C-alpha cells in the first residue's frame, strides 16, 4: 500500500544508482534546512537585526527545493525519468536582494601598493608568497600547514558563511602551494581536495588529512599519492555547526599526533565515541587521538572564540581567545570537570595587545634574532591589523609575558591575518583572509560586500641573518629523522615527528631506544632530546617505560613535566603508573606537581584522590589554585571516601580539609558596589546592567571590562560625555549601532583604520536590559549621571522602529549635538 507493486529485481537493480543519487541530492538540500550551517542567523540568537530579513524566504525556498527532490526520488523508484531539478528550482520562490549596510568605499589593493602599507619592526621584511592574482583559487584562506616536503597547504572558504538556496553548491578547497625555485614565491599550486564545505580546520597526518566538515570530523585519504584526495571518510559526528565561525578549528597536534580543535561560545556539541559520548558547551578545546580513537574535552573554561593553539618546545600548550584577545596557559585549564561547569582562569600568560585575534605561533628559528627565540606570536584582525610578538618567561609553575613589539602592521583595512607558521627555511608565513567586511554581528551574513575573491599569503624574513637550510624529512630513513629531532626549529621537529609516525613501530621503537642511549649527556639540550625520544615512542602508541622513567627523573623540571603529560595519556599501558603519578605529585617543582594533579582529575577514582592529596602537601602558587579547585570538584567524593575509610588523615592534609569544608580558594563573586545615589528599582537595574555589560559579544568584549577600550580601535566609556550626556542619543546608539569617525576624550577612532561599526542591540536586548546596562555605564568607571528608565528605551525604540541601519556619527550628532 505504501510503495505500490514491487518492481522486478533486475529492473530494480538497474534503477538503484538513480535512486541513490536522488536520495543523496534530497538529503543534502534537506540538511541545509534542518541542520543549516550558521543557522544561528536563521532562527537563533543572531536572528535579528539581519536574519529576519532574508532567512524566512530562504527556508521557504529550501523546502520547495526539497519537495522537488522528493518527487525525483519517487520517479527514480518507478523507473521514470527524473525531473530536471535545476529547471524546477527556477520556479521556486525568488530571494529578495539583501542591501548592504557597509557604506565605506572598498578598494582591494594590488601587490605593490598592499606591500607599501606595511610597517615592519626594525630589521624585518615582508614579501608576498601567493595571492589571488596569480592563483584565483586562493579565496578566503583560513588555515595553513607545511607538509613534510616543505610545501604549503592552505584551506580556502569562499563558501563562508554557508550555502545560499538556489546557488552553486559550496566548493571550498584545500590547496597545495610549492616554491619550486626557492625564491620565496609560490610558482605551483595543486588542488588536493575540492567540493568541501567550510574546512575551517585541518591537520596533515601520515594516514590522511583530518578536516572539519561541520557537523563532522572527517579524514581525506589520498590512496595513490598523487596529491589528490580520493575519498572523504566521516569519523565522528555531532560537533555543533549552528555558528560556523565558532566551529571546530585551529587544528594543532601534540607530540603524539593527537590534535586539538577549538570550539567557540554558544555551541553545544555531543559526539558519540567508542568510549561513550563526549560534550563541549559554550566554548572549549577538544583533543582527538587517532591512535586510540579517544576524543576528549581537553579544556572547558570561559572561552568565547578560541582561535589559536600553540606549543612550546617542552610540549606545554597555550590557548588564545580571539574574542577577548586573551591568551591562556592551557595546563591549569585542562583538569577534568563535570559537564557544564567551567574551570576558573587565573591570569594571562601573555597580556593581550588588542582583539580579536586568530592564529598563534612560537618563534624557534635560527633565522630570527637570538633575543626573540621562544617569543609568542599572535595575529590581530580588526582595528590593529598585524602581528604582535610577546616576550615570555618562566613564572613559578606557569609563565608570564609582555608585549615585546609589533612585528608588523598594515594600514590596508582589508588585511586580515588569521594564521601563521614558521616555514622549513625558518621564515614566518602569514595567512591573510583579506576582506573589507568581516563582522558577523555588524552585517548581514548575506551582505553582498562579503568578499569571496581575495586571499593572500605573506612571508616575513630577517634579511641580515641567513635562512635555515630546510631539513630533509619526507621519505627519510628513521635514523635521519631521529637526528632531525635535535634541530633547534620546533616546526622542523613537528614535521619530523609526523614522518616518524608513518614508519612501523617495530622499526621505530628499537631505533629510538638506541638513539637515546647514545645521546651526549653533556649537551645542554640533552634532556630535551631525551624527551623527544620519549615522544617518539608515545606517538607509536607504545610509550617506552624506561624512557618515561628517565624523563621523570630528569634534572630539568620542564622535562619532568613533559613526561608527566605523556603519562597522563599513556598511563593505561604503563605498569605502576599510580606510583609514578604519586612521585610526580611530590616533586619539588610546582609545574610537575600541577601536571600530576591535573592528570589525577582524569583518573576520576580513588587513585586520583591519593595523587591530588599528595600534590597538596606542598605550597600552591598563583597558577595552581583554580586548577586544584577544579580537580577537587571532580574528585571530592573519592577524597571523602578515603577519609571515611581511614585511608587519608586530614591532619596530614590541611589543604584537602580546606577543600572538603569549602573554605579553600574562594570562587564566589563579590556583590557589586552600587552607588549610593541609586535607589529602589534603579539599584536592581544597575546590578542587571553589570551582568549585561559582561556578556560575551556585548559591551565588555570591545570596550573592555574596565571601560578603557583599546587604543585606535574601541573608544573608552569612562568619564565620557557620549555616555553621561543626552539620554536619547545614547539609547539610539545602543539600539541601532554607530559607525564613522568619532572623537572620544581627544582621540579619533576612524573606520579608515579598520575600526569596525558598533552593532545595534535592539534585537538582542529588551527595554529593561538596555535601561540596566546604560544605568550601569552611566554610573560606573568614573561616570555619574541619571539612571535610564525602561519607558525611555521603549519610547525611543518605537520612534526608530523603521530604521534598519547604523547611525553614522555625523548623523547622530546632527540630531543630538553636544551642548556648547
Secondary structure, 3 states (H helix, E strand, C coil): CCCCCCCCHHHHHHHHHHHHHHHHHHHHHHHHHHCCCCCHHHHCCCHHHHHHHHHHHHHHHHHHHHHHHHHHHHHHHCCCCCCCHHHHHCCCCCCCCCCCCCCCCCCCCCHHHHHHCEEECCCCEEEEEEECCCCCCCCCEEEEEECCCCCEEEEECCCCCCCCCCCCCCCEEEEEEECCCCCCCCCEEEEEEEEECCCCCEEEECCEEEEEECCEEEEEECCCCCCCCCEEEEEEECCCCCCHHHCCEEEEECCCCCEEEEECCCCEEEECCCCCCEEEECCEEEEEECCCCEEEEEECECCCCEEEEEECCCCCEEEEECCCCEEEECHHHCCCCCCCCCECCCCCCCCCCCCCEEEEEECCCCCCCHHHCCCEEEEEECCCEEEEEEEEEEECCEEEEEEEEEEEEECCCCCCEEEEEECCCCCEEEEECCCCCCCCCCCCCCCCCCCCCCCEEEEEECCCCCCCCCCCCCCCCHHHHHHHCCCCCHHHHHHHHHHHCCCCHHHHHHHHHHHHHCCCCCCCCHHHHHHHHHHHHHCCCCCCHHHHHHHHCCCCHHHHHHHHHHHHHHHHHCCCHHHHHHHHHCCCCHHHHHHHHHHHHHHCCHHHHHHHHHHCCCCCCCCCHHHHHHHHHHHHHHHHHHHHCCCCCHHHCHHHHHHHHCCCCCCCCCCCCCCCCCCCHHHHHHHHHHHHHHCCCCCHHHHCCCCCCECCCECCCCCCHHHHCCHHHHHHHHHHCEECCEEECCEEECHHHCCCCECCCCCCCCHHHHHHHHHHHHCCCCCCCCCCCHHHHHHHHHHCCCCCCCEEHHHHHHHCCCCC
